[in-house]
Amino acid sequence: MNWFNLAFAGWVIVIIALALAAYMMKAPPVWIAIGSLALLGVGIITSVSRAKPRI
């Protein structure tokens, strides 16, 4: 498992946990989706920027 996969899996777990917490606090589903998409974008950007290039 390379660094990108590991970092991205961690971000997905964090996003799911935060979305479930927001759902339990009765946040509107639209805002949960917007927040999840924003965090997914941040997760992809950070995972790609920290991944070592393969040569």
PyMOL CGO cylinders between C-alpha atoms (Angstrom):
from pymol import cmd
from pymol.cgo import CYLINDER

trace = [
    CYLINDER, 0.00, 0.00, 0.00, 1.56, 3.29, -1.04, 0.3, 1, 1, 1, 1, 1, 1,
    CYLINDER, 1.56, 3.29, -1.04, 1.36, 6.64, 0.76, 0.3, 1, 1, 1, 1, 1, 1,
    CYLINDER, 1.36, 6.64, 0.76, -1.45, 8.01, -1.43, 0.3, 1, 1, 1, 1, 1, 1,
    CYLINDER, -1.45, 8.01, -1.43, -3.76, 5.09, -0.71, 0.3, 1, 1, 1, 1, 1, 1,
    CYLINDER, -3.76, 5.09, -0.71, -3.06, 5.20, 3.01, 0.3, 1, 1, 1, 1, 1, 1,
    CYLINDER, -3.06, 5.20, 3.01, -3.56, 8.96, 3.29, 0.3, 1, 1, 1, 1, 1, 1,
    CYLINDER, -3.56, 8.96, 3.29, -6.69, 8.89, 1.16, 0.3, 1, 1, 1, 1, 1, 1,
    CYLINDER, -6.69, 8.89, 1.16, -8.19, 6.03, 3.19, 0.3, 1, 1, 1, 1, 1, 1,
    CYLINDER, -8.19, 6.03, 3.19, -7.59, 8.07, 6.34, 0.3, 1, 1, 1, 1, 1, 1,
    CYLINDER, -7.59, 8.07, 6.34, -9.35, 11.09, 4.84, 0.3, 1, 1, 1, 1, 1, 1,
    CYLINDER, -9.35, 11.09, 4.84, -12.33, 8.94, 3.80, 0.3, 1, 1, 1, 1, 1, 1,
    CYLINDER, -12.33, 8.94, 3.80, -12.66, 7.60, 7.36, 0.3, 1, 1, 1, 1, 1, 1,
    CYLINDER, -12.66, 7.60, 7.36, -12.55, 11.15, 8.78, 0.3, 1, 1, 1, 1, 1, 1,
    CYLINDER, -12.55, 11.15, 8.78, -15.14, 12.35, 6.27, 0.3, 1, 1, 1, 1, 1, 1,
    CYLINDER, -15.14, 12.35, 6.27, -17.51, 9.50, 7.09, 0.3, 1, 1, 1, 1, 1, 1,
    CYLINDER, -17.51, 9.50, 7.09, -17.15, 10.11, 10.82, 0.3, 1, 1, 1, 1, 1, 1,
    CYLINDER, -17.15, 10.11, 10.82, -17.83, 13.84, 10.47, 0.3, 1, 1, 1, 1, 1, 1,
    CYLINDER, -17.83, 13.84, 10.47, -20.80, 13.23, 8.17, 0.3, 1, 1, 1, 1, 1, 1,
    CYLINDER, -20.80, 13.23, 8.17, -22.32, 10.79, 10.66, 0.3, 1, 1, 1, 1, 1, 1,
    CYLINDER, -22.32, 10.79, 10.66, -21.78, 13.26, 13.50, 0.3, 1, 1, 1, 1, 1, 1,
    CYLINDER, -21.78, 13.26, 13.50, -23.45, 16.02, 11.49, 0.3, 1, 1, 1, 1, 1, 1,
    CYLINDER, -23.45, 16.02, 11.49, -26.37, 13.69, 10.68, 0.3, 1, 1, 1, 1, 1, 1,
    CYLINDER, -26.37, 13.69, 10.68, -26.80, 12.84, 14.36, 0.3, 1, 1, 1, 1, 1, 1,
    CYLINDER, -26.80, 12.84, 14.36, -26.87, 16.58, 15.14, 0.3, 1, 1, 1, 1, 1, 1,
    CYLINDER, -26.87, 16.58, 15.14, -29.71, 16.91, 12.58, 0.3, 1, 1, 1, 1, 1, 1,
    CYLINDER, -29.71, 16.91, 12.58, -27.77, 19.04, 10.10, 0.3, 1, 1, 1, 1, 1, 1,
    CYLINDER, -27.77, 19.04, 10.10, -29.47, 19.44, 6.71, 0.3, 1, 1, 1, 1, 1, 1,
    CYLINDER, -29.47, 19.44, 6.71, -28.33, 16.77, 4.22, 0.3, 1, 1, 1, 1, 1, 1,
    CYLINDER, -28.33, 16.77, 4.22, -27.38, 19.43, 1.65, 0.3, 1, 1, 1, 1, 1, 1,
    CYLINDER, -27.38, 19.43, 1.65, -24.80, 20.91, 4.03, 0.3, 1, 1, 1, 1, 1, 1,
    CYLINDER, -24.80, 20.91, 4.03, -23.49, 17.47, 4.94, 0.3, 1, 1, 1, 1, 1, 1,
    CYLINDER, -23.49, 17.47, 4.94, -22.95, 16.76, 1.23, 0.3, 1, 1, 1, 1, 1, 1,
    CYLINDER, -22.95, 16.76, 1.23, -21.26, 20.13, 0.65, 0.3, 1, 1, 1, 1, 1, 1,
    CYLINDER, -21.26, 20.13, 0.65, -18.93, 19.62, 3.60, 0.3, 1, 1, 1, 1, 1, 1,
    CYLINDER, -18.93, 19.62, 3.60, -18.13, 16.07, 2.55, 0.3, 1, 1, 1, 1, 1, 1,
    CYLINDER, -18.13, 16.07, 2.55, -17.26, 17.15, -1.00, 0.3, 1, 1, 1, 1, 1, 1,
    CYLINDER, -17.26, 17.15, -1.00, -15.08, 19.98, 0.30, 0.3, 1, 1, 1, 1, 1, 1,
    CYLINDER, -15.08, 19.98, 0.30, -13.19, 17.63, 2.63, 0.3, 1, 1, 1, 1, 1, 1,
    CYLINDER, -13.19, 17.63, 2.63, -12.86, 15.07, -0.15, 0.3, 1, 1, 1, 1, 1, 1,
    CYLINDER, -12.86, 15.07, -0.15, -11.21, 17.70, -2.33, 0.3, 1, 1, 1, 1, 1, 1,
    CYLINDER, -11.21, 17.70, -2.33, -8.83, 18.69, 0.46, 0.3, 1, 1, 1, 1, 1, 1,
    CYLINDER, -8.83, 18.69, 0.46, -8.03, 15.01, 1.06, 0.3, 1, 1, 1, 1, 1, 1,
    CYLINDER, -8.03, 15.01, 1.06, -7.19, 14.40, -2.58, 0.3, 1, 1, 1, 1, 1, 1,
    CYLINDER, -7.19, 14.40, -2.58, -5.02, 17.51, -2.78, 0.3, 1, 1, 1, 1, 1, 1,
    CYLINDER, -5.02, 17.51, -2.78, -3.04, 16.68, 0.35, 0.3, 1, 1, 1, 1, 1, 1,
    CYLINDER, -3.04, 16.68, 0.35, -2.68, 13.00, -0.57, 0.3, 1, 1, 1, 1, 1, 1,
    CYLINDER, -2.68, 13.00, -0.57, -1.36, 13.83, -4.04, 0.3, 1, 1, 1, 1, 1, 1,
    CYLINDER, -1.36, 13.83, -4.04, 0.98, 16.53, -2.78, 0.3, 1, 1, 1, 1, 1, 1,
    CYLINDER, 0.98, 16.53, -2.78, 2.59, 14.23, -0.21, 0.3, 1, 1, 1, 1, 1, 1,
    CYLINDER, 2.59, 14.23, -0.21, 2.81, 11.12, -2.39, 0.3, 1, 1, 1, 1, 1, 1,
    CYLINDER, 2.81, 11.12, -2.39, 6.25, 10.29, -3.68, 0.3, 1, 1, 1, 1, 1, 1,
    CYLINDER, 6.25, 10.29, -3.68, 6.50, 10.13, -7.47, 0.3, 1, 1, 1, 1, 1, 1,
    CYLINDER, 6.50, 10.13, -7.47, 7.40, 6.74, -8.94, 0.3, 1, 1, 1, 1, 1, 1,
    CYLINDER, 7.40, 6.74, -8.94, 10.19, 6.71, -11.48, 0.3, 1, 1, 1, 1, 1, 1,
]
cmd.load_cgo(trace, "trace")
